[in-house]
Amino acid sequence: MGAISSYRLRLQRKRWRIRAFRKRRELKCVVDRTDQIRPDDILLFCTQRNEKIRLSYFLEYYRKQGVNHFFFVDNDSDDGAMEFLKQQPDVSLWHTKASYKRSRFGVDWLNWLQRKYAHGHWVLTLDPDEFLVYPFCDTRPLRALTDWLDASSIKSFSAMLLDMYPKGRLDEQPYREGSDPIEIASWFDSGNYTMARNKAFTNLWIQGGPRARVFFADAPAKAPALNKVPLVKWDKKYVYVSSTHMLLPRGLNQVYDEWGGEKASGVLLHAKFIDTFGAKAAEELERGQHYAGSVEYKAYAQSVKDNPQLWCKWSERYINWRQLEILGLMSKGNWA
């Protein structure tokens, strides 16, 4: 990339930082427990709306992995989610009624909170239906991964979003609050993925899976992106650009080895497709607060009323991270 393009990206990063600073006015602090945070704590940031049914297990999962403190932005929930989060001893909580769309889908809000509180910490940025699986996660806590990344001078860790789904109709097995959604949505597509390099931001752009196969079968190029960089050793000068798909400075997006090897990577098990999906999709379509005129939710609306089966004869049942590595969906790289 030439000097002019690099300069434009630096200006863009500055603009996003200024925008996040201005958007701070939209956030009202509900509970501030940030005085509990220690210098080496692992932090998790999340924007949510009406996800109370998911939050209990989400918090339990990441507490067990080693997250020390949670930052939530509640976008005007009315299902009791905010009241639930207020009661959690390791949660700091902000509330906003402002437009999710005009905050660049929550990115501006989290960029501000990360700038203020996350400098020098390892930070996870996730949705409540995303569950990180990384090499040796069955025997090593998240701290072991971040220690190795520190020792290797690696500042970001990528994870492919892997859409999980049940065998049968989406509404066949109801999800119970506090339970593991992967016990219901335990199947995934193992191989129908495309990958391209984004020259401007140097990240990989991945598409495919059941959303491309079922909901975007006629226009797979419009299917949602599956590449994410959810774990970053944060610096107050960093910004997310588009969800967690890419960051600036762009060097944080180089989560692959340009010389042909493999860098360590993980998978985000994405538990969107359970029995709550139909109601959630209808709500989000009505709100119209999502990317590209809610094109993703418009695609869902055409078939979700029938609770379609995403399972097919090529579906694989999830076992563990080693299975995902064998399938080439993640890698332990040179972490032994």
C-alpha positions in Angstrom: 0.0 0.0 0.0 1.3 3.4 -0.9 2.0 6.4 1.3 -1.2 8.2 0.3 -3.4 5.2 1.2 -1.6 4.7 4.5 -2.2 8.4 5.3 -5.9 8.1 4.5 -6.2 5.2 6.9 -4.5 7.2 9.6 -7.0 10.0 9.0 -9.8 7.5 9.1 -8.6 6.1 12.4 -8.5 9.6 13.8 -12.0 10.3 12.6 -13.4 7.1 14.2 -11.7 8.1 17.5 -13.2 11.6 17.4 -16.6 10.1 16.5 -16.4 7.7 19.5 -15.5 10.6 21.8 -18.6 12.5 20.7 -20.8 9.4 21.0 -19.9 9.1 24.7 -22.7 11.5 25.4 -25.2 8.9 24.3 -24.1 6.5 27.1 -25.5 6.8 30.7 -23.6 4.9 33.3 -25.9 2.6 35.3 -23.3 0.7 37.4 -19.6 1.5 37.5 -17.4 -1.2 39.1 -14.3 -0.4 37.1 -12.4 0.4 40.4 -12.2 -3.4 40.8 -10.1 -3.8 37.6 -6.5 -4.9 38.1 -3.7 -4.0 35.6 -3.5 -7.5 34.2 -7.2 -8.4 34.1 -8.8 -9.7 30.9 -11.8 -7.6 29.9 -14.9 -8.4 27.8 -17.0 -5.7 26.0 -20.5 -6.4 24.6 -23.5 -4.4 23.3 -26.8 -6.1 23.8 -30.6 -5.6 23.5 -33.2 -8.0 24.9 -30.8 -10.9 25.4 -31.6 -11.7 29.0 -32.3 -15.4 28.1 -28.7 -15.7 26.9 -26.8 -13.7 29.5 -26.6 -16.1 32.4 -24.8 -18.8 30.4 -22.7 -16.2 28.5 -21.3 -14.8 31.7 -20.7 -18.3 33.2 -18.9 -19.4 30.0 -16.4 -16.5 30.0 -15.9 -16.4 33.7 -14.8 -20.0 33.5 -12.4 -19.1 30.6 -10.8 -16.4 32.8 -12.5 -13.1 32.0 -12.2 -10.8 35.0 -14.5 -7.9 34.2 -17.4 -7.3 31.8 -18.5 -4.1 30.1 -22.0 -4.0 28.7 -23.9 -1.4 26.8 -27.6 -2.0 27.0 -29.5 -0.6 24.0 -32.8 0.1 25.7 -33.8 -3.5 26.6 -37.3 -4.2 27.9 -36.9 -7.9 28.8 -35.2 -7.4 32.2 -31.7 -7.8 30.8 -30.5 -4.5 32.3 -31.8 -5.3 35.7 -30.1 -8.7 35.6 -26.8 -7.2 34.6 -27.0 -4.6 37.4 -26.9 -7.4 39.9 -23.7 -9.1 38.5 -20.7 -8.2 40.7 -18.1 -8.2 37.9 -20.2 -6.1 35.4 -20.0 -2.4 34.6 -23.1 -1.3 32.7 -24.1 1.6 30.5 -27.5 2.3 29.0 -28.5 4.1 25.8 -31.7 4.8 23.9 -29.7 6.1 21.0 -29.7 4.6 17.5 -27.7 1.4 17.2 -27.4 2.1 13.4 -26.1 5.6 14.0 -23.5 4.3 16.4 -22.1 2.2 13.6 -23.9 -0.8 15.1 -22.5 -0.2 18.6 -18.9 0.1 17.4 -18.7 3.8 18.4 -19.9 3.1 22.0 -17.5 0.3 22.6 -14.6 2.2 20.9 -15.1 4.9 23.5 -15.3 2.6 26.5 -12.3 0.6 25.3 -10.3 3.8 24.9 -11.2 4.9 28.4 -10.9 1.6 30.3 -9.1 -1.0 28.3 -5.6 0.4 27.5 -3.0 -2.2 28.2 -5.5 -5.0 28.8 -6.3 -8.1 26.7 -9.8 -7.4 25.5 -12.6 -9.7 24.1 -15.3 -7.9 22.0 -18.3 -10.2 21.5 -22.0 -10.6 21.0 -24.0 -12.6 23.6 -24.4 -15.5 21.1 -20.7 -16.0 20.4 -18.5 -18.5 22.3 -14.8 -18.5 21.7 -13.0 -21.8 21.2 -9.2 -21.6 21.0 -6.3 -24.1 20.9 -6.2 -26.2 24.1 -9.2 -24.4 25.6 -10.2 -27.7 27.2 -7.1 -27.7 29.4 -5.7 -24.1 29.4 -7.4 -20.9 30.5 -7.6 -17.8 28.4 -4.7 -16.4 30.5 -2.4 -19.1 29.1 -3.3 -18.0 25.5 -2.8 -14.3 26.3 0.5 -15.0 28.0 1.7 -16.9 25.0 0.6 -14.1 22.7 2.4 -11.6 24.8 5.6 -13.7 24.8 5.3 -14.0 21.0 4.7 -10.2 20.6 1.3 -10.9 19.0 -1.3 -8.2 19.6 -4.4 -9.7 18.1 -6.0 -13.1 17.7 -8.5 -14.0 15.0 -11.5 -16.4 15.1 -13.8 -17.5 12.4 -17.5 -17.2 13.1 -19.0 -20.7 12.8 -22.7 -20.8 12.6 -24.2 -23.5 14.7 -27.7 -25.0 14.2 -29.8 -27.9 15.4 -30.8 -31.0 13.4 -34.4 -30.4 12.6 -36.6 -27.3 12.8 -35.2 -24.3 14.7 -38.2 -24.4 17.0 -38.2 -28.1 17.9 -36.2 -27.8 21.1 -36.8 -24.7 23.3 -33.8 -23.0 24.8 -33.8 -22.7 28.6 -32.2 -19.8 30.3 -28.8 -20.7 31.8 -28.3 -23.8 29.6 -25.6 -24.3 26.9 -27.0 -23.4 23.5 -24.5 -25.5 21.8 -26.2 -28.6 23.3 -29.1 -27.7 21.0 -27.3 -26.0 18.1 -24.6 -28.6 17.8 -24.1 -28.9 14.1 -22.1 -26.8 11.6 -21.0 -26.6 7.9 -17.5 -28.0 7.6 -16.4 -26.9 4.2 -18.5 -24.4 2.1 -16.4 -21.3 2.7 -14.8 -18.7 0.5 -11.9 -16.5 1.5 -10.5 -13.4 -0.1 -7.9 -10.8 1.1 -9.0 -7.3 1.7 -6.2 -5.2 0.2 -7.1 -2.0 2.0 -7.2 -3.4 5.5 -5.1 -6.5 4.9 -7.7 -8.8 6.6 -9.2 -12.0 5.3 -12.8 -11.8 4.2 -14.6 -15.1 4.8 -18.2 -16.0 3.8 -20.2 -19.2 3.6 -21.8 -21.6 6.0 -25.6 -22.1 6.4 -26.4 -18.4 6.0 -24.9 -18.4 2.5 -26.2 -21.8 1.7 -29.9 -21.2 2.8 -30.6 -17.5 3.3 -28.3 -16.1 0.6 -28.4 -19.0 -1.8 -29.2 -16.7 -4.8 -26.7 -14.0 -3.8 -23.8 -15.6 -1.8 -21.7 -12.5 -2.2 -24.1 -10.7 0.1 -23.8 -13.3 2.8 -22.5 -12.0 6.2 -18.8 -11.9 6.8 -17.4 -14.6 9.1 -13.9 -13.3 9.8 -13.4 -11.7 13.2 -10.6 -10.4 15.4 -12.3 -10.6 18.8 -9.2 -10.7 21.1 -6.8 -7.7 21.1 -4.1 -6.4 23.4 -5.8 -3.0 23.5 -4.2 0.4 23.1 -6.2 3.6 23.4 -5.2 4.5 19.8 -6.9 1.4 18.4 -10.4 1.4 16.9 -12.7 -1.2 15.5 -13.9 -0.2 12.0 -16.7 -2.7 11.2 -18.0 -4.8 14.0 -15.0 -7.0 15.0 -14.3 -7.8 11.4 -11.3 -5.4 11.2 -9.4 -2.7 13.1 -7.1 0.2 12.7 -4.1 0.3 12.6 -4.4 -2.3 9.9 -1.4 -4.4 11.1 -3.8 -5.8 13.8 -5.7 -7.5 10.9 -2.7 -9.5 9.7 -3.8 -12.7 11.5 -2.4 -15.0 8.9 1.2 -15.8 7.8 2.0 -14.2 4.5 4.8 -16.7 4.0 2.5 -19.7 3.7 2.4 -21.0 7.3 -0.4 -20.8 9.8 -0.8 -18.5 12.7 -2.7 -19.6 15.8 -6.4 -18.9 15.5 -9.7 -19.8 17.1 -13.4 -20.2 16.3 -16.4 -18.3 17.6 -19.3 -20.8 18.0 -22.2 -18.7 16.9 -25.4 -19.9 18.6 -27.9 -17.6 16.7 -30.0 -20.3 15.2 -32.1 -21.6 18.1 -35.8 -21.4 18.8 -35.5 -17.7 19.9 -34.3 -16.8 16.4 -37.7 -16.2 14.7 -38.9 -13.6 17.2 -35.5 -11.9 17.4 -35.3 -11.7 13.6 -38.8 -10.2 13.4 -37.9 -7.6 16.1 -34.7 -6.5 14.4 -36.3 -6.3 11.0 -39.0 -4.0 12.4 -36.4 -1.8 14.1 -34.3 -1.5 10.9 -31.1 -0.9 12.8 -28.8 -3.3 11.1 -26.2 -3.1 8.3 -27.0 -2.3 4.7 -30.7 -1.5 5.3 -31.0 -4.7 7.4 -30.4 -6.8 4.2 -29.5 -9.8 6.4 -32.7 -9.7 8.4 -34.8 -9.2 5.2 -33.2 -12.5 3.9 -34.1 -14.2 7.1 -37.7 -12.9 7.0 -38.4 -14.7 3.7 -38.0 -18.2 5.2 -37.8 -18.0 9.0 -41.6 -18.2 9.4 -41.4 -21.8 8.4 -38.5 -22.5 10.9 -36.3 -24.0 8.1 -34.0 -26.9 8.6 -30.4 -25.7 8.2 -29.1 -29.3 8.7 -28.0 -31.1 5.6 -26.3 -34.4 4.8 -22.9 -32.7 4.9 -23.4 -31.2 8.3 -20.9 -32.1 11.1 -21.7 -32.5 14.8 -19.4 -30.4 17.0 -17.0 -32.4 19.2 -14.1 -30.2 20.3 -11.5 -27.7 19.1 -9.2 -30.5 17.8 -12.0 -31.5 15.4 -12.1 -27.9 14.1 -8.3 -27.9 13.6 -8.4 -31.1 11.6 -11.1 -29.5 9.4 -8.9 -26.5 8.9 -11.3 -24.0 10.6 -8.7 -23.0 13.2 -5.1 -23.6 14.0 -2.8 -23.9 17.0 0.1 -22.5 14.9 3.3 -22.9 16.8 1.7 -22.8 20.2 2.6 -26.2 21.7 
